[in-house]
Amino acid sequence: MPITPFTSQQLIPQEEKLEIMKHKSQLFIGIPKETCYQERRICLTPDAVNSLTYHGHRVLLEAGAGLSSSYSDKEYSDAGAEITSDTKKVFSCPMILKVEPPTLEEIEMINPQTIVISALQIKTQKKAYFEALATKRITSLAFEFIKDEDGSYPAVRSLSEIAGTASVLIAAELMINQSIGKGLLFGNITGVRPTEIVILGSGTVAEYAARTALGLGASVKVFDNSITKLRRLQNSLNQPIFTSTIQEKSLLKSLMRCDVAIGAMRGNNRTPVVVTETMVEHMKKGAVIVDVSIDTGGCFETSEITTHEKPIFIKHNVIHYCVPNIPSRYSKTASMSISNIITPFLIQIADDGGIESAIRCNRGLKNGVYMYHGLLTNKSIADWFNIPYRDINLIVF
């Protein structure tokens, strides 16, 4: 019997398998200047623009958009961006990148069917914003909704890391301020009692505040009502610190002794008020409060919103720093952080052939979509504003 190199099954005609090639798309991105009060960040650094233009994409930047983050127009031009002073021209691009969500006036300048990637900041929005996006049939993605492969929210975590680290550095500045501070060095000097710091909350902001304070040699106490979160914080810091659930007597005792108190709590809607005005009255003269959670109401009863220009006020002899959007104070660091997160997603959108294909392939990116061709696709926004919505999984699958 002759020996053949093929089996009888292999000799039967087989169906041909053809490789399906993804058609790459070219992005044309517009980056307008941020007009929102106190916003100093920008979505893409010159290095990120260089990476995008290297891949064949176009970036149109409004003149001066990067100046508040210490990036000149020349740096962007050298990276391959086109610079223009015409705001309307920037908003006419097929894709718009902003840190703050566009205003109603800016939405008027945006062409129908445009893709807008920005923060959403749901607590500052009104129903009219979503109605304006729907009228223009805009597809919108929010930084804070985009998920990573592990299910985390990279933009939220990154900005929380900055806010947590910054809260300690801000407190250190205020403590040595000659006119209002006590002239204390934040840290641990031989023969001198270490700085005592109380942190309310045990999330990312609290973790990085504690990490920074411990690095400077401070004595740290963390209060939160979740034992699980406190345990996770202990493990991530890799060293034992004082942790406690929020009990009024224990918290008051710690506040009376501390030099710095940092509010880093979050609630479903408004942040719960944990420290009453009476407790603040019992704090040491010249103590510092940094209420990082002020953007959702604050967890100190005495907190009132301040600005980057006038960041502090003194109440009951205690220095209060209650500026929302702390990362904007460190605009270059925050811009680099946002840019590092958003650039890979932009390249993926292009490589997949457009936003439709990209959100079909990437669940984390799909989670960031809250408007799809003018249809609201986010249930939490729908519930918040009582607007009908469509499940994006039934539209894109």
C-alpha positions as CSV (number, residue, x, y, z in Angstrom):
1,M,0.0,0.0,0.0
2,P,1.6,3.3,-1.0
3,I,2.4,5.8,1.7
4,T,1.0,9.3,1.2
5,P,2.0,12.4,3.1
6,F,-1.6,13.3,3.7
7,T,-4.5,11.5,5.5
8,S,-7.8,10.9,3.7
9,Q,-9.4,13.6,5.9
10,Q,-6.8,16.2,4.8
11,L,-7.4,15.4,1.1
12,I,-11.1,16.4,1.5
13,P,-11.7,20.0,0.3
14,Q,-11.6,22.4,3.3
15,E,-13.3,25.8,3.7
16,E,-10.8,28.6,3.2
17,K,-10.0,30.8,6.3
18,L,-9.3,34.4,5.3
19,E,-7.6,36.8,7.7
20,I,-9.8,39.8,8.4
21,M,-7.6,42.9,8.5
22,K,-8.6,45.9,10.6
23,H,-8.7,49.1,8.7
24,K,-6.8,51.7,10.6
25,S,-8.3,55.2,10.7
26,Q,-6.6,58.5,10.9
27,L,-7.5,60.7,13.8
28,F,-7.9,64.5,13.6
29,I,-7.8,65.8,17.2
30,G,-8.6,69.3,18.3
31,I,-7.3,70.6,21.7
32,P,-8.9,73.9,22.7
33,K,-7.7,76.2,25.4
34,E,-9.3,75.5,28.8
35,T,-11.6,78.3,29.8
36,C,-13.0,76.9,33.0
37,Y,-12.0,78.9,36.2
38,Q,-8.9,77.5,37.8
39,E,-8.3,74.8,35.2
40,R,-4.6,74.7,34.2
41,R,-4.2,71.2,32.8
42,I,-4.1,70.0,29.2
43,C,-4.9,66.5,27.9
44,L,-1.8,65.8,25.8
45,T,1.8,66.6,26.4
46,P,4.1,67.4,23.5
47,D,5.6,63.9,23.8
48,A,2.1,62.4,23.4
49,V,1.4,64.7,20.4
50,N,4.7,63.5,18.9
51,S,3.7,59.9,19.3
52,L,0.3,60.5,17.7
53,T,1.7,62.5,14.7
54,Y,4.4,59.8,14.3
55,H,1.5,57.3,13.8
56,G,0.1,59.6,11.0
57,H,-2.6,61.4,13.1
58,R,-3.3,65.2,13.0
59,V,-3.4,67.4,16.1
60,L,-4.8,70.9,16.0
61,L,-4.0,73.0,19.1
62,E,-5.4,76.3,20.1
63,A,-2.5,78.8,20.7
64,G,-1.6,79.0,24.3
65,A,-3.5,75.9,25.4
66,G,-0.4,74.4,27.1
67,L,1.1,77.6,28.7
68,S,-0.5,77.0,32.1
69,S,1.1,73.6,32.2
70,S,4.5,75.1,31.2
71,Y,4.3,73.8,27.6
72,S,4.9,76.4,24.8
73,D,3.3,76.4,21.4
74,K,6.7,75.9,19.9
75,E,7.1,72.6,21.8
76,Y,3.8,71.4,20.4
77,S,4.7,72.7,16.9
78,D,8.0,70.8,17.0
79,A,6.1,67.7,18.1
80,G,4.0,67.9,14.9
81,A,0.9,69.8,16.1
82,E,-0.7,72.5,14.0
83,I,-1.2,75.7,16.0
84,T,-4.1,78.1,15.4
85,S,-5.7,81.1,17.2
86,D,-9.1,80.3,15.7
87,T,-11.2,78.6,18.5
88,K,-14.0,77.7,16.1
89,K,-11.5,75.9,13.9
90,V,-10.3,73.8,16.8
91,F,-13.9,72.9,17.8
92,S,-14.7,71.9,14.2
93,C,-12.3,68.9,14.4
94,P,-13.9,65.4,14.3
95,M,-12.4,64.6,17.8
96,I,-12.2,67.0,20.7
97,L,-10.0,66.5,23.8
98,K,-10.6,68.6,26.9
99,V,-9.9,68.3,30.6
100,E,-13.1,70.1,31.6
101,P,-16.4,69.1,29.9
102,P,-17.3,71.6,27.1
103,T,-19.7,74.4,28.0
104,L,-23.0,75.0,26.2
105,E,-21.4,77.8,24.2
106,E,-18.5,75.4,23.2
107,I,-21.0,72.7,22.2
108,E,-22.6,75.2,19.8
109,M,-19.2,75.3,18.0
110,I,-18.9,71.5,17.8
111,N,-20.0,69.8,14.5
112,P,-22.6,67.1,14.6
113,Q,-21.3,63.5,15.0
114,T,-18.1,64.7,16.7
115,I,-16.3,62.6,19.4
116,V,-15.7,64.4,22.6
117,I,-13.3,63.0,25.3
118,S,-13.1,64.9,28.6
119,A,-14.0,64.7,32.2
120,L,-17.7,64.7,33.0
121,Q,-17.9,65.9,36.6
122,I,-21.5,64.8,37.0
123,K,-22.1,66.7,40.2
124,T,-21.5,70.0,38.4
125,Q,-23.6,69.3,35.3
126,K,-27.2,70.1,34.4
127,K,-29.8,68.4,32.2
128,A,-29.3,71.0,29.5
129,Y,-25.7,69.8,28.9
130,F,-26.9,66.3,27.9
131,E,-29.7,67.7,25.8
132,A,-27.2,69.8,23.9
133,L,-25.0,66.8,23.2
134,A,-28.0,64.8,22.0
135,T,-29.0,67.6,19.6
136,K,-25.6,67.4,18.0
137,R,-25.6,63.6,18.0
138,I,-22.2,63.7,19.8
139,T,-20.4,60.6,21.1
140,S,-18.9,61.5,24.5
141,L,-16.4,59.6,26.7
142,A,-15.6,60.6,30.3
143,F,-12.1,60.1,31.8
144,E,-13.5,59.1,35.1
145,F,-15.7,56.3,33.7
146,I,-12.9,54.6,31.6
147,K,-11.8,51.3,33.1
148,D,-8.4,49.6,33.0
149,E,-7.9,45.8,32.3
150,D,-8.0,45.1,36.1
151,G,-11.4,46.9,36.4
152,S,-9.9,50.0,38.1
153,Y,-10.4,53.6,37.0
154,P,-6.9,54.8,36.0
155,A,-7.7,58.5,35.6
156,V,-9.5,58.7,39.0
157,R,-6.8,56.8,40.7
158,S,-4.0,58.9,39.2
159,L,-5.5,62.2,40.1
160,S,-6.3,60.9,43.6
161,E,-2.6,60.0,44.0
162,I,-1.7,63.6,43.1
163,A,-4.3,65.0,45.5
164,G,-3.2,62.7,48.4
165,T,0.5,63.5,48.0
166,A,-0.2,67.2,47.5
167,S,-2.4,67.5,50.6
168,V,0.6,66.7,52.8
169,L,2.9,69.1,50.9
170,I,0.4,71.9,51.1
171,A,0.0,71.3,54.9
172,A,3.8,71.4,55.2
173,E,3.9,74.8,53.4
174,L,1.1,76.2,55.6
175,M,2.8,75.1,58.8
176,I,5.9,77.1,58.2
177,N,4.1,80.2,56.8
178,Q,5.5,83.1,58.8
179,S,2.2,85.1,59.0
180,I,-0.2,82.2,59.8
181,G,1.7,79.1,60.6
182,K,3.5,77.9,63.7
183,G,6.9,77.6,62.2
184,L,6.9,73.8,62.4
185,L,8.8,71.6,60.1
186,F,6.7,68.7,58.9
187,G,8.6,65.6,59.8
188,N,10.7,63.9,62.5
189,I,13.8,65.6,63.9
190,T,15.9,63.9,66.5
191,G,14.8,65.1,70.0
192,V,11.7,66.8,68.7
193,R,8.2,65.4,68.8
194,P,7.2,64.3,65.3
195,T,4.3,66.0,63.4
196,E,1.0,64.3,64.1
197,I,-1.4,63.9,61.2
198,V,-5.0,62.7,61.2
199,I,-6.4,61.3,57.9
200,L,-10.2,60.8,57.5
201,G,-10.8,58.1,54.9
202,S,-8.8,55.1,53.6
203,G,-9.1,55.3,49.8
204,T,-6.4,56.3,47.3
205,V,-6.2,59.9,48.5
206,A,-5.7,58.7,52.1
207,E,-3.2,56.1,51.0
208,Y,-0.9,58.6,49.3
209,A,-1.3,61.2,52.0
210,A,-0.3,58.6,54.5
211,R,2.6,57.4,52.3
212,T,3.9,60.9,51.9
213,A,3.5,61.8,55.6
214,L,5.3,58.6,56.7
215,G,8.1,59.4,54.3
216,L,8.6,62.7,56.0
217,G,8.6,61.0,59.4
218,A,5.2,62.1,60.7
219,S,3.0,60.1,63.1
220,V,-0.1,59.0,61.2
221,K,-3.6,58.1,62.4
222,V,-6.2,57.0,59.9
223,F,-10.0,56.9,60.6
224,D,-12.6,55.1,58.5
225,N,-15.7,53.1,59.1
226,S,-14.6,50.3,56.9
227,I,-12.3,47.8,58.6
228,T,-11.7,46.1,55.3
229,K,-10.4,49.3,53.7
230,L,-8.3,50.1,56.8
231,R,-6.8,46.6,56.6
232,R,-6.0,47.1,52.9
233,L,-4.4,50.4,53.6
234,Q,-2.2,48.9,56.3
235,N,-1.1,46.2,53.9
236,S,-0.4,48.6,51.0
237,L,1.7,50.9,53.3
238,N,3.7,47.9,54.4
239,Q,4.1,49.2,57.9
240,P,1.9,49.4,61.0
241,I,0.1,52.7,61.6
242,F,-2.7,53.7,64.0
243,T,-6.1,52.9,62.4
244,S,-9.6,53.2,63.9
245,T,-13.2,53.3,63.1
246,I,-14.8,56.7,63.5
247,Q,-15.8,57.0,67.1
248,E,-16.4,60.5,68.3
249,K,-14.4,60.3,71.6
250,S,-11.4,58.7,70.0
251,L,-11.5,61.0,66.9
252,L,-11.8,64.2,69.1
253,K,-8.8,63.1,71.2
254,S,-6.7,62.7,68.1
255,L,-7.8,66.0,66.6
256,M,-7.0,67.8,69.8
257,R,-3.4,66.5,69.6
258,C,-2.8,66.7,65.8
259,D,-0.9,69.3,63.8
260,V,-2.6,68.4,60.5
261,A,-6.0,66.9,59.6
262,I,-6.8,65.8,56.1
263,G,-10.3,65.0,54.8
264,A,-10.2,62.3,52.2
265,M,-13.7,60.7,52.5
266,R,-16.2,60.0,49.8
267,G,-19.9,59.4,49.8
268,N,-22.5,58.3,47.3
269,N,-23.8,61.8,46.9
270,R,-22.5,64.3,49.5
271,T,-19.5,63.6,51.6
272,P,-20.6,62.8,55.2
273,V,-19.7,65.5,57.8
274,V,-17.5,63.7,60.2
275,V,-15.8,66.5,62.1
276,T,-18.3,69.0,63.7
277,E,-17.6,72.7,64.4
278,T,-17.3,71.9,68.1
279,M,-14.4,69.4,67.3
280,V,-12.6,72.0,65.3
281,E,-12.9,74.5,68.2
282,H,-11.0,72.0,70.3
283,M,-8.1,71.7,67.8
284,K,-4.7,73.4,68.5
285,K,-4.2,77.0,67.5
286,G,-2.4,77.1,64.2
287,A,-3.4,73.5,63.2
288,V,-4.0,72.9,59.5
289,I,-7.1,71.3,57.9
290,V,-6.8,70.2,54.2
291,D,-10.3,69.1,53.1
292,V,-9.6,67.2,49.9
293,S,-13.3,66.1,49.7
294,I,-14.5,69.7,49.5
295,D,-15.6,69.1,45.9
296,T,-18.4,66.9,47.2
297,G,-19.2,69.0,50.2
298,G,-16.3,68.4,52.6
299,C,-16.1,66.2,55.7
300,F,-15.4,69.2,58.1
301,E,-18.4,71.2,59.2
302,T,-16.3,74.4,59.1
303,S,-15.1,73.8,55.5
304,E,-16.0,76.4,52.8
305,I,-14.8,76.3,49.2
306,T,-11.7,78.5,48.5
307,T,-9.7,79.2,45.3
308,H,-6.2,78.7,44.2
309,E,-5.8,82.5,44.3
310,K,-7.1,82.7,47.9
311,P,-6.7,79.1,49.1
312,I,-7.1,79.5,52.9
313,F,-9.2,81.0,55.7
314,I,-8.8,80.8,59.5
315,K,-11.7,79.7,61.7
316,H,-11.5,79.0,65.4
317,N,-7.7,79.6,65.1
318,V,-7.4,76.7,62.7
319,I,-6.1,77.1,59.1
320,H,-8.5,75.7,56.5
321,Y,-7.4,74.8,53.0
322,C,-10.5,73.9,51.0
323,V,-9.6,74.2,47.3
324,P,-11.4,71.8,45.0
325,N,-9.4,70.4,42.0
326,I,-6.1,70.2,43.9
327,P,-4.4,68.4,41.0
328,S,-4.8,71.6,38.9
329,R,-2.3,73.3,41.3
330,Y,0.3,70.8,40.0
331,S,-0.8,71.3,36.4
332,K,2.3,69.8,34.6
333,T,2.3,66.6,36.7
334,A,-1.4,66.2,36.3
335,S,-1.2,66.8,32.5
336,M,1.5,64.2,32.1
337,S,-0.6,61.8,34.1
338,I,-3.8,62.3,32.0
339,S,-1.7,62.2,28.8
340,N,-0.2,58.9,29.8
341,I,-3.6,57.4,30.3
342,I,-5.4,58.8,27.3
343,T,-2.7,58.4,24.6
344,P,-2.8,54.5,24.4
345,F,-6.6,54.6,24.1
346,L,-6.3,57.1,21.2
347,I,-3.9,54.9,19.4
348,Q,-6.1,51.9,20.0
349,I,-9.1,53.8,18.6
350,A,-7.2,54.5,15.4
351,D,-5.8,51.0,15.1
352,D,-9.2,49.4,15.6
353,G,-10.6,51.6,12.8
354,G,-12.6,54.1,14.8
355,I,-14.5,54.6,18.0
356,E,-17.2,52.0,17.1
357,S,-14.7,49.2,16.6
358,A,-12.6,50.3,19.6
359,I,-15.5,50.2,22.1
360,R,-16.6,46.9,20.6
361,C,-13.1,45.4,21.3
362,N,-12.4,47.2,24.7
363,R,-14.9,46.9,27.5
364,G,-13.0,49.4,29.6
365,L,-13.2,52.1,26.9
366,K,-16.9,51.2,26.3
367,N,-17.5,51.9,30.0
368,G,-16.3,55.4,29.4
369,V,-19.0,56.2,26.8
370,Y,-21.9,58.1,28.2
371,M,-23.4,59.5,25.0
372,Y,-23.4,57.5,21.8
373,H,-24.4,59.4,18.7
374,G,-26.6,61.5,20.9
375,L,-28.1,58.6,22.9
376,L,-27.5,58.6,26.6
377,T,-26.0,55.3,27.5
378,N,-25.1,55.7,31.2
379,K,-27.6,54.5,33.7
380,S,-26.3,56.5,36.7
381,I,-26.6,59.8,34.7
382,A,-30.1,58.7,33.5
383,D,-31.1,58.1,37.1
384,W,-29.5,61.4,38.4
385,F,-31.2,63.6,35.8
386,N,-34.3,61.5,35.0
387,I,-33.4,61.1,31.3
388,P,-34.2,58.0,29.2
389,Y,-31.2,56.0,28.3
390,R,-30.2,53.0,26.1
391,D,-27.9,50.2,27.2
392,I,-24.8,50.6,25.1
393,N,-24.4,46.8,25.1
394,L,-27.6,46.5,23.1
395,I,-26.3,49.1,20.6
396,V,-22.7,48.1,20.2
397,F,-22.0,44.3,20.5
